[in-house]
Structure formats: C-alpha cells, structure tokens
C-alpha cells in the first residue's frame, strides 16, 4: 500500500441496531411505553422493527448484562435474547397483521405498546387505529425473566437488513401506567403462546 493512500472500507450496518429510550424503571416499579409505526406498506416492514424492554442484571464484579424482550407489531411475534448466547426464544402470541386484517388494502400504521407491571410481568399490545380494539400478548410471568434484574428500560430495535420500505417510528407516550384509552380490558390474559428456539 502506497504512503498517503487511505484504504476505503465498505461499512455494513449491524444486524441489530438498538436505540435505548431515556425512560425506564427500577425493580418493583411499573413502566409503559406506546409508539406509532407508519409506512406506506407495513407488510414490507415485517420484523425490521421491534419495540422492546431490556432487563439489566449485574455480575458480582459490577458488569451489566442485558436480557431484551422484543415485540414485532407486524408479525405478532415476541423474542427473547440471552447474554452471550446465539440462541434465544420466539413465540407467536398474535397473528401477523396481514393474516388478521379484514381489508385487502395494506395497512399504513399500527400502534404498539409495552407494559411492565410492578410484579415484573411484561405484556405487549397493538392497535390498528384509535377506534380499534387492542390486541394483547398476555402477561409474561416474572419467573421467566432474569431473577437478578435490578432495572429495565424501553428500546427501539431495528433489523436493518430486513427493512424493505422506509418507515417512521414516533413515541406516543411513556409513563408508569398506560393512558385510559389503552387500559387493559377483559381480553387480558396470561401469556400462553408456545416458545421455540430462535437463532440470532
């Protein structure tokens, strides 16, 4: 290589790109976040976008370890990643938007919610529009999550290589409990979808 010549390297986006939100909670405190996902064709977004909650545990020597739980509002699937493990978990508590839509027109927006209760239970929800009912994943019991987690925070995560259409994500609200319009109703239940192995 000649002196003064800088070798150009092609940069590739990471498989998973996470954006932590400046909102979280300590163990035993409730937390909820709502976002709005918009695109010309949501079916082209697929699992390129996740709304997540990341649980933070600390090793005896003070190093933080993160266990994220992701929700894809388009596919209806929930994912779990474990620290330093290429194998995670996946379940299908809701049908995909395309499968459950009664219209032949591709949806252009969907709301997504994550709720963490004071007990540590986690649940996800989605709604096609302000007049539609909310679909809930059911509560993931705290026994399923890291017992040493001391805090959690919400995040937006993208699988960049799966993004086929431009999309926009905006924060609708964040607080300890959801607004009245997003209150849990009689459809609330425990998480009963079957978990399987997912390779990250």
C-alpha positions in Angstrom: 0.0 0.0 0.0 1.5 3.4 -1.0 2.1 6.0 1.6 -0.6 8.6 1.9 -3.3 6.3 0.3 -6.1 5.5 2.7 -7.8 2.2 2.1 -11.6 2.6 1.8 -13.6 0.0 3.6 -17.2 -0.7 2.9 -19.2 -0.3 6.1 -22.1 -2.7 6.7 -25.0 -1.9 9.1 -25.2 -4.1 12.1 -27.8 -7.0 12.1 -29.5 -5.5 15.1 -29.4 -1.8 15.9 -30.9 -0.7 19.2 -31.9 2.7 20.3 -32.5 2.8 24.1 -35.1 5.3 25.3 -34.4 7.7 28.1 -37.2 6.0 30.2 -37.0 3.1 32.5 -37.9 1.7 35.9 -36.2 0.0 38.9 -37.3 -3.4 40.0 -40.8 -3.3 41.5 -41.8 -0.2 39.6 -44.3 -0.2 36.7 -43.5 1.2 33.3 -45.3 1.6 30.0 -44.5 3.0 26.6 -46.5 3.4 23.4 -45.2 4.0 19.9 -46.7 4.6 16.4 -45.2 2.8 13.4 -46.1 4.2 10.0 -45.1 3.2 6.5 -46.6 3.1 3.0 -46.8 -0.7 3.3 -46.4 -2.2 6.8 -46.3 -5.7 5.2 -42.9 -4.7 3.8 -41.6 -3.8 7.3 -42.1 -7.3 8.7 -39.7 -7.9 11.6 -37.4 -5.0 10.7 -38.7 -3.1 13.8 -39.1 -4.3 17.4 -40.5 -2.5 20.4 -38.6 -3.9 23.4 -37.9 -3.8 27.1 -34.4 -4.6 28.3 -33.7 -6.1 31.7 -30.4 -5.2 33.3 -28.6 -7.5 35.7 -25.2 -7.0 37.3 -22.5 -9.6 37.7 -20.7 -9.9 41.1 -17.9 -7.7 39.7 -20.4 -5.0 38.6 -20.6 -5.6 34.9 -24.1 -5.1 33.4 -25.8 -7.8 31.4 -28.8 -7.2 29.2 -31.7 -9.5 28.5 -34.0 -7.9 25.9 -37.6 -9.0 25.2 -38.7 -7.8 21.7 -42.1 -7.5 20.1 -42.8 -7.2 16.4 -46.2 -5.5 15.9 -46.3 -6.5 12.3 -45.5 -10.2 12.6 -47.1 -10.5 16.1 -44.1 -12.5 17.4 -42.2 -12.0 20.7 -38.5 -12.7 21.0 -36.1 -13.1 23.9 -32.3 -12.7 23.7 -29.9 -14.0 26.4 -26.5 -12.5 27.2 -23.7 -14.0 25.1 -25.9 -16.8 23.7 -26.7 -17.1 19.9 -29.8 -19.0 20.7 -32.9 -17.2 22.0 -36.6 -17.8 22.2 -39.5 -16.9 20.0 -43.3 -17.2 20.3 -46.4 -16.2 18.3 -49.0 -14.7 20.8 -50.8 -12.8 18.0 -51.4 -13.4 14.3 -49.5 -11.4 11.7 -51.1 -8.1 10.7 -51.6 -9.3 7.1 -53.2 -12.5 8.3 -55.6 -10.8 10.7 -56.6 -7.9 8.6 -60.1 -7.9 7.1 -59.1 -5.4 4.4 -57.2 -6.1 1.2 -55.6 -2.7 1.5 -52.1 -2.8 3.1 -52.1 -1.1 6.5 -50.1 2.0 6.8 -49.9 2.4 10.6 -50.1 0.4 13.8 -49.7 1.4 17.4 -47.5 -0.8 19.7 -47.3 -0.9 23.5 -45.2 -2.5 26.2 -46.3 -2.7 29.8 -44.2 -3.8 32.7 -46.1 -4.3 35.9 -44.9 -3.7 39.5 -44.8 -7.5 39.8 -42.3 -7.7 36.9 -44.8 -9.2 34.4 -44.3 -8.0 30.8 -47.0 -7.7 28.1 -47.2 -6.2 24.6 -50.2 -4.8 22.7 -51.0 -3.4 19.3 -53.9 -1.5 17.8 -54.5 -0.7 14.1 -56.3 2.6 14.8 -57.8 4.7 17.6 -61.2 3.1 17.1 -60.0 -0.5 17.0 -59.6 -2.8 19.9 -56.2 -3.5 21.4 -54.7 -7.0 20.9 -52.7 -8.2 23.9 -50.0 -10.8 24.0 -50.8 -11.8 27.6 -48.5 -11.4 30.6 -45.1 -13.0 30.5 -44.5 -14.1 34.1 -41.5 -12.6 36.0 -40.2 -16.1 36.8 -39.5 -16.4 33.1 -37.1 -13.4 33.2 -33.7 -12.9 34.9 -34.2 -13.1 38.7 -31.3 -10.8 39.3 -32.6 -8.0 37.1 -32.4 -4.7 39.0 -33.9 -2.3 36.4 -35.3 -2.2 32.9 -35.6 0.3 30.1 -37.6 0.5 26.9 -35.9 0.4 23.5 -36.5 0.6 19.7 -34.6 -2.1 17.8 -34.1 -2.5 14.1 -33.1 -5.4 11.9 -31.6 -3.2 9.3 -31.1 -5.9 6.7 -34.8 -6.8 6.7 -36.1 -3.2 6.1 -37.7 -3.2 2.6 -39.7 0.1 2.9 -39.0 3.4 4.6 -40.7 3.6 8.0 -41.1 6.1 10.8 -41.4 5.4 14.5 -42.7 8.0 16.9 -43.1 7.9 20.7 -46.8 8.3 21.6 -46.5 8.3 25.4 -44.4 7.0 28.3 -45.3 6.7 31.9 -45.7 4.3 34.8 -49.2 3.2 33.6 -50.8 3.4 30.1 -53.3 6.2 29.4 -57.0 5.4 29.9 -57.5 4.8 26.1 -55.0 1.9 26.4 -56.3 0.4 29.6 -56.4 -3.4 29.9 -59.8 -4.9 29.4 -61.5 -8.3 29.7 -59.2 -9.7 26.9 -56.2 -9.5 29.3 -54.8 -12.9 30.0 -51.6 -14.8 30.7 -49.1 -15.4 28.0 -49.9 -18.8 26.6 -48.1 -19.0 23.3 -45.6 -21.8 22.8 -41.9 -20.9 22.9 -39.4 -22.2 20.4 -35.7 -21.7 19.7 -34.6 -18.7 17.6 -31.1 -18.2 16.2 -29.8 -14.6 16.3 
